[in-house]
Amino acid sequence: MTQRLHLVFGGELVDPTKNAFKNVDDIHIVGIFPNYASAYDAWKSEAHRTVDNAHMRYYIAHLHRLRDEETSASPTEELE
């Protein structure tokens, strides 16, 4: 069975209409989850917790999309 890992993270944005973080060092890593459903639950919990701050945003990154399992070396493996 293929693993489909998801990363949930967030932080304060410079401008709520953009996706640029105010301070990258302060990004909150919620965790890595084995499926979208559990990642969504974690995302929803953090988003609701910070709903009063219009500059806070949380995201779900699909880590499984960063790798192409069909090729011997995906582009992410080439990064140094």
N, CA, C and O atoms as CSV, one atom per row, in Angstrom:
chain,resi,resn,atom,element,x,y,z
A,1,MET,N,N,0.840,-1.182,0.000
A,1,MET,CA,C,0.000,0.000,0.000
A,1,MET,C,C,0.886,1.247,0.000
A,1,MET,O,O,1.869,1.317,0.738
A,2,THR,N,N,0.539,2.209,-0.816
A,2,THR,CA,C,1.290,3.445,-0.946
A,2,THR,C,C,0.991,4.363,0.236
A,2,THR,O,O,-0.166,4.557,0.607
A,3,GLN,N,N,2.045,4.922,0.818
A,3,GLN,CA,C,1.853,5.916,1.870
A,3,GLN,C,C,1.616,7.273,1.229
A,3,GLN,O,O,2.285,7.645,0.265
A,4,ARG,N,N,0.683,7.987,1.761
A,4,ARG,CA,C,0.382,9.330,1.276
A,4,ARG,C,C,0.505,10.290,2.452
A,4,ARG,O,O,-0.481,10.659,3.090
A,5,LEU,N,N,1.747,10.683,2.717
A,5,LEU,CA,C,2.027,11.537,3.865
A,5,LEU,C,C,1.626,12.986,3.602
A,5,LEU,O,O,1.731,13.487,2.482
A,6,HIS,N,N,1.165,13.643,4.660
A,6,HIS,CA,C,0.731,15.035,4.590
A,6,HIS,C,C,1.339,15.809,5.746
A,6,HIS,O,O,1.352,15.336,6.882
A,7,LEU,N,N,1.842,16.999,5.451
A,7,LEU,CA,C,2.425,17.895,6.453
A,7,LEU,C,C,1.449,19.027,6.729
A,7,LEU,O,O,0.950,19.663,5.801
A,8,VAL,N,N,1.179,19.279,7.999
A,8,VAL,CA,C,0.322,20.403,8.393
A,8,VAL,C,C,1.216,21.432,9.077
A,8,VAL,O,O,1.934,21.120,10.027
A,9,PHE,N,N,1.159,22.660,8.576
A,9,PHE,CA,C,1.991,23.730,9.120
A,9,PHE,C,C,1.273,25.063,8.945
A,9,PHE,O,O,0.318,25.174,8.176
A,10,GLY,N,N,1.748,26.067,9.667
A,10,GLY,CA,C,1.135,27.381,9.530
A,10,GLY,C,C,1.906,28.432,10.275
A,10,GLY,O,O,2.924,28.160,10.912
A,11,GLY,N,N,1.396,29.646,10.181
A,11,GLY,CA,C,2.034,30.760,10.857
A,11,GLY,C,C,1.373,32.061,10.475
A,11,GLY,O,O,0.356,32.097,9.782
A,12,GLU,N,N,1.980,33.123,10.946
A,12,GLU,CA,C,1.433,34.448,10.689
A,12,GLU,C,C,1.915,34.975,9.342
A,12,GLU,O,O,3.107,34.927,9.037
A,13,LEU,N,N,0.982,35.477,8.545
A,13,LEU,CA,C,1.296,36.011,7.228
A,13,LEU,C,C,1.561,37.508,7.291
A,13,LEU,O,O,1.049,38.200,8.172
A,14,VAL,N,N,2.357,38.001,6.359
A,14,VAL,CA,C,2.614,39.443,6.245
A,14,VAL,C,C,1.317,40.157,5.886
A,14,VAL,O,O,0.991,41.199,6.453
A,15,ASP,N,N,0.594,39.590,4.951
A,15,ASP,CA,C,-0.652,40.159,4.441
A,15,ASP,C,C,-1.636,39.005,4.285
A,15,ASP,O,O,-1.308,38.013,3.633
A,16,PRO,N,N,-2.825,39.103,4.859
A,16,PRO,CA,C,-3.771,37.981,4.784
A,16,PRO,C,C,-4.245,37.643,3.369
A,16,PRO,O,O,-4.878,36.605,3.173
A,17,THR,N,N,-3.957,38.488,2.385
A,17,THR,CA,C,-4.354,38.183,1.006
A,17,THR,C,C,-3.230,37.479,0.235
A,17,THR,O,O,-3.401,37.121,-0.930
A,18,LYS,N,N,-2.088,37.285,0.889
A,18,LYS,CA,C,-0.928,36.641,0.249
A,18,LYS,C,C,-0.534,35.396,1.037
A,18,LYS,O,O,-1.104,35.124,2.094
A,19,ASN,N,N,0.432,34.642,0.533
A,19,ASN,CA,C,0.904,33.438,1.206
A,19,ASN,C,C,2.344,33.560,1.691
A,19,ASN,O,O,3.061,32.560,1.734
A,20,ALA,N,N,2.781,34.759,2.056
A,20,ALA,CA,C,4.142,34.972,2.544
A,20,ALA,C,C,4.120,35.074,4.066
A,20,ALA,O,O,3.376,35.873,4.635
A,21,PHE,N,N,4.943,34.256,4.715
A,21,PHE,CA,C,4.992,34.261,6.175
A,21,PHE,C,C,5.742,35.477,6.690
A,21,PHE,O,O,6.727,35.911,6.092
A,22,LYS,N,N,5.273,36.021,7.798
A,22,LYS,CA,C,5.903,37.181,8.436
A,22,LYS,C,C,7.301,36.820,8.926
A,22,LYS,O,O,8.242,37.590,8.737
A,23,ASN,N,N,7.444,35.654,9.553
A,23,ASN,CA,C,8.730,35.210,10.061
A,23,ASN,C,C,8.825,33.697,9.870
A,23,ASN,O,O,8.158,32.935,10.571
A,24,VAL,N,N,9.643,33.272,8.935
A,24,VAL,CA,C,9.772,31.849,8.611
A,24,VAL,C,C,10.261,31.044,9.821
A,24,VAL,O,O,9.925,29.868,9.965
A,25,ASP,N,N,11.048,31.674,10.681
A,25,ASP,CA,C,11.545,30.979,11.874
A,25,ASP,C,C,10.430,30.639,12.861
A,25,ASP,O,O,10.606,29.776,13.721
A,26,ASP,N,N,9.298,31.304,12.743
A,26,ASP,CA,C,8.175,31.065,13.655
A,26,ASP,C,C,7.093,30.170,13.072
A,26,ASP,O,O,6.005,30.080,13.641
A,27,ILE,N,N,7.358,29.509,11.961
A,27,ILE,CA,C,6.357,28.612,11.373
A,27,ILE,C,C,6.081,27.466,12.352
A,27,ILE,O,O,7.001,26.848,12.886
A,28,HIS,N,N,4.818,27.210,12.564
A,28,HIS,CA,C,4.382,26.150,13.471
A,28,HIS,C,C,4.187,24.860,12.666
A,28,HIS,O,O,3.306,24.770,11.810
A,29,ILE,N,N,5.026,23.871,12.959
A,29,ILE,CA,C,4.878,22.560,12.329
A,29,ILE,C,C,3.953,21.737,13.217
A,29,ILE,O,O,4.328,21.351,14.324
A,30,VAL,N,N,2.757,21.473,12.736
A,30,VAL,CA,C,1.780,20.709,13.512
A,30,VAL,C,C,2.173,19.239,13.502
A,30,VAL,O,O,2.141,18.579,14.541
A,31,GLY,N,N,2.546,18.721,12.328
A,31,GLY,CA,C,2.968,17.331,12.243
A,31,GLY,C,C,2.829,16.746,10.859
A,31,GLY,O,O,2.338,17.389,9.930
A,32,ILE,N,N,3.275,15.511,10.746
A,32,ILE,CA,C,3.147,14.738,9.508
A,32,ILE,C,C,2.137,13.632,9.770
A,32,ILE,O,O,2.199,12.945,10.789
A,33,PHE,N,N,1.212,13.473,8.843
A,33,PHE,CA,C,0.093,12.557,9.043
A,33,PHE,C,C,0.026,11.526,7.913
A,33,PHE,O,O,0.387,11.827,6.775
A,34,PRO,N,N,-0.438,10.310,8.226
A,34,PRO,CA,C,-0.412,9.208,7.265
A,34,PRO,C,C,-1.501,9.251,6.200
A,34,PRO,O,O,-1.464,8.476,5.244
A,35,ASN,N,N,-2.465,10.146,6.355
A,35,ASN,CA,C,-3.542,10.236,5.369
A,35,ASN,C,C,-4.160,11.634,5.424
A,35,ASN,O,O,-3.948,12.391,6.371
A,36,TYR,N,N,-4.916,11.948,4.399
A,36,TYR,CA,C,-5.502,13.288,4.306
A,36,TYR,C,C,-6.515,13.541,5.414
A,36,TYR,O,O,-6.589,14.651,5.941
A,37,ALA,N,N,-7.285,12.539,5.769
A,37,ALA,CA,C,-8.327,12.728,6.787
A,37,ALA,C,C,-7.738,13.177,8.120
A,37,ALA,O,O,-8.254,14.109,8.738
A,38,SER,N,N,-6.675,12.534,8.567
A,38,SER,CA,C,-6.075,12.928,9.846
A,38,SER,C,C,-5.370,14.276,9.721
A,38,SER,O,O,-5.362,15.057,10.673
A,39,ALA,N,N,-4.778,14.559,8.556
A,39,ALA,CA,C,-4.162,15.868,8.332
A,39,ALA,C,C,-5.225,16.962,8.345
A,39,ALA,O,O,-5.013,18.033,8.914
A,40,TYR,N,N,-6.349,16.694,7.727
A,40,TYR,CA,C,-7.443,17.659,7.699
A,40,TYR,C,C,-7.955,17.953,9.108
A,40,TYR,O,O,-8.219,19.107,9.446
A,41,ASP,N,N,-8.093,16.919,9.922
A,41,ASP,CA,C,-8.541,17.116,11.302
A,41,ASP,C,C,-7.565,18.001,12.078
A,41,ASP,O,O,-7.986,18.879,12.831
A,42,ALA,N,N,-6.267,17.771,11.896
A,42,ALA,CA,C,-5.248,18.579,12.573
A,42,ALA,C,C,-5.280,20.011,12.055
A,42,ALA,O,O,-5.197,20.959,12.836
A,43,TRP,N,N,-5.400,20.169,10.742
A,43,TRP,CA,C,-5.482,21.500,10.142
A,43,TRP,C,C,-6.698,22.260,10.685
A,43,TRP,O,O,-6.594,23.425,11.068
A,44,LYS,N,N,-7.834,21.592,10.709
A,44,LYS,CA,C,-9.076,22.225,11.164
A,44,LYS,C,C,-8.960,22.662,12.624
A,44,LYS,O,O,-9.417,23.745,12.989
A,45,SER,N,N,-8.360,21.834,13.443
A,45,SER,CA,C,-8.180,22.161,14.852
A,45,SER,C,C,-7.316,23.416,15.025
A,45,SER,O,O,-7.661,24.309,15.799
A,46,GLU,N,N,-6.203,23.476,14.307
A,46,GLU,CA,C,-5.321,24.651,14.404
A,46,GLU,C,C,-5.975,25.891,13.804
A,46,GLU,O,O,-5.847,26.984,14.356
A,47,ALA,N,N,-6.664,25.736,12.694
A,47,ALA,CA,C,-7.337,26.869,12.061
A,47,ALA,C,C,-8.410,27.445,12.984
A,47,ALA,O,O,-8.556,28.663,13.078
A,48,HIS,N,N,-9.152,26.589,13.655
A,48,HIS,CA,C,-10.191,27.062,14.578
A,48,HIS,C,C,-9.578,27.703,15.817
A,48,HIS,O,O,-10.123,28.663,16.362
A,49,ARG,N,N,-8.445,27.171,16.257
A,49,ARG,CA,C,-7.777,27.712,17.443
A,49,ARG,C,C,-7.290,29.147,17.209
A,49,ARG,O,O,-7.236,29.950,18.141
A,50,THR,N,N,-6.939,29.460,15.969
A,50,THR,CA,C,-6.370,30.772,15.647
A,50,THR,C,C,-7.320,31.647,14.829
A,50,THR,O,O,-6.881,32.603,14.190
A,51,VAL,N,N,-8.589,31.335,14.840
A,51,VAL,CA,C,-9.565,32.013,13.991
A,51,VAL,C,C,-9.657,33.519,14.269
A,51,VAL,O,O,-10.034,34.281,13.379
A,52,ASP,N,N,-9.326,33.951,15.466
A,52,ASP,CA,C,-9.421,35.380,15.797
A,52,ASP,C,C,-8.285,36.217,15.229
A,52,ASP,O,O,-8.346,37.446,15.284
A,53,ASN,N,N,-7.252,35.584,14.686
A,53,ASN,CA,C,-6.124,36.310,14.093
A,53,ASN,C,C,-6.212,36.158,12.574
A,53,ASN,O,O,-5.921,35.090,12.035
A,54,ALA,N,N,-6.609,37.220,11.896
A,54,ALA,CA,C,-6.806,37.169,10.444
A,54,ALA,C,C,-5.511,36.905,9.679
A,54,ALA,O,O,-5.554,36.510,8.514
A,55,HIS,N,N,-4.369,37.115,10.313
A,55,HIS,CA,C,-3.083,36.902,9.652
A,55,HIS,C,C,-2.557,35.467,9.786
A,55,HIS,O,O,-1.565,35.114,9.150
A,56,MET,N,N,-3.205,34.649,10.597
A,56,MET,CA,C,-2.758,33.257,10.793
A,56,MET,C,C,-3.375,32.356,9.727
A,56,MET,O,O,-4.570,32.433,9.442
A,57,ARG,N,N,-2.534,31.500,9.146
A,57,ARG,CA,C,-3.010,30.527,8.163
A,57,ARG,C,C,-2.312,29.195,8.394
A,57,ARG,O,O,-1.126,29.142,8.720
A,58,TYR,N,N,-3.060,28.142,8.221
A,58,TYR,CA,C,-2.515,26.789,8.274
A,58,TYR,C,C,-2.760,26.125,6.936
A,58,TYR,O,O,-3.755,26.392,6.262
A,59,TYR,N,N,-1.831,25.251,6.562
A,59,TYR,CA,C,-1.854,24.608,5.250
A,59,TYR,C,C,-1.626,23.109,5.395
A,59,TYR,O,O,-1.056,22.640,6.380
A,60,ILE,N,N,-2.081,22.376,4.395
A,60,ILE,CA,C,-1.787,20.945,4.274
A,60,ILE,C,C,-0.925,20.779,3.033
A,60,ILE,O,O,-1.340,21.128,1.928
A,61,ALA,N,N,0.271,20.247,3.218
A,61,ALA,CA,C,1.165,19.963,2.087
A,61,ALA,C,C,1.123,18.464,1.821
A,61,ALA,O,O,1.259,17.656,2.739
A,62,HIS,N,N,0.937,18.108,0.578
A,62,HIS,CA,C,0.878,16.709,0.173
A,62,HIS,C,C,2.303,16.215,-0.094
A,62,HIS,O,O,2.803,16.319,-1.214
A,63,LEU,N,N,2.949,15.679,0.944
A,63,LEU,CA,C,4.343,15.259,0.815
A,63,LEU,C,C,4.523,14.157,-0.215
A,63,LEU,O,O,5.564,14.081,-0.866
A,64,HIS,N,N,3.527,13.310,-0.367
A,64,HIS,CA,C,3.640,12.209,-1.330
A,64,HIS,C,C,3.741,12.717,-2.768
A,64,HIS,O,O,4.186,11.980,-3.648
A,65,ARG,N,N,3.344,13.941,-3.016
A,65,ARG,CA,C,3.438,14.504,-4.370
A,65,ARG,C,C,4.833,15.036,-4.686
A,65,ARG,O,O,5.119,15.362,-5.838
A,66,LEU,N,N,5.700,15.128,-3.689
A,66,LEU,CA,C,7.049,15.630,-3.913
A,66,LEU,C,C,7.965,14.578,-4.518
A,66,LEU,O,O,9.031,14.903,-5.041
A,67,ARG,N,N,7.558,13.340,-4.450
A,67,ARG,CA,C,8.386,12.250,-4.974
A,67,ARG,C,C,7.653,11.528,-6.098
A,67,ARG,O,O,6.440,11.323,-6.045
A,68,ASP,N,N,8.406,11.157,-7.095
A,68,ASP,CA,C,7.872,10.334,-8.172
A,68,ASP,C,C,8.462,8.947,-7.990
A,68,ASP,O,O,9.616,8.706,-8.343
A,69,GLU,N,N,7.683,8.051,-7.448
A,69,GLU,CA,C,8.172,6.712,-7.117
A,69,GLU,C,C,8.517,5.883,-8.354
A,69,GLU,O,O,9.173,4.847,-8.238
A,70,GLU,N,N,8.091,6.317,-9.512
A,70,GLU,CA,C,8.344,5.562,-10.741
A,70,GLU,C,C,9.735,5.805,-11.311
A,70,GLU,O,O,10.215,5.008,-12.116
A,71,THR,N,N,10.392,6.890,-10.909
A,71,THR,CA,C,11.722,7.187,-11.427
A,71,THR,C,C,12.776,6.859,-10.384
A,71,THR,O,O,12.499,6.893,-9.185
A,72,SER,N,N,13.983,6.541,-10.834
A,72,SER,CA,C,15.029,6.144,-9.903
A,72,SER,C,C,15.509,7.302,-9.031
A,72,SER,O,O,15.941,7.073,-7.901
A,73,ALA,N,N,15.447,8.512,-9.515
A,73,ALA,CA,C,15.835,9.682,-8.715
A,73,ALA,C,C,14.904,10.840,-9.049
A,73,ALA,O,O,14.978,11.421,-10.132
A,74,SER,N,N,14.035,11.165,-8.113
A,74,SER,CA,C,13.115,12.285,-8.346
A,74,SER,C,C,13.882,13.596,-8.152
A,74,SER,O,O,14.950,13.591,-7.540
A,75,PRO,N,N,13.365,14.710,-8.658
A,75,PRO,CA,C,14.068,15.993,-8.536
A,75,PRO,C,C,14.403,16.373,-7.098
A,75,PRO,O,O,15.406,17.046,-6.860
A,76,THR,N,N,13.582,15.954,-6.133
A,76,THR,CA,C,13.860,16.317,-4.744
A,76,THR,C,C,15.097,15.578,-4.210
A,76,THR,O,O,15.743,16.063,-3.280
A,77,GLU,N,N,15.430,14.437,-4.771
A,77,GLU,CA,C,16.606,13.699,-4.321
A,77,GLU,C,C,17.895,14.382,-4.809
A,77,GLU,O,O,18.974,14.138,-4.268
A,78,GLU,N,N,17.777,15.218,-5.812
A,78,GLU,CA,C,18.949,15.878,-6.388
A,78,GLU,C,C,19.353,17.127,-5.614
A,78,GLU,O,O,20.446,17.653,-5.824
A,79,LEU,N,N,18.501,17.603,-4.730
A,79,LEU,CA,C,18.803,18.815,-3.967
A,79,LEU,C,C,19.898,18.535,-2.962
A,79,LEU,O,O,19.914,17.476,-2.335
A,80,GLU,N,N,20.817,19.480,-2.802
A,80,GLU,CA,C,21.908,19.308,-1.834
A,80,GLU,C,C,21.857,20.383,-0.803
A,80,GLU,O,O,22.692,20.412,0.101
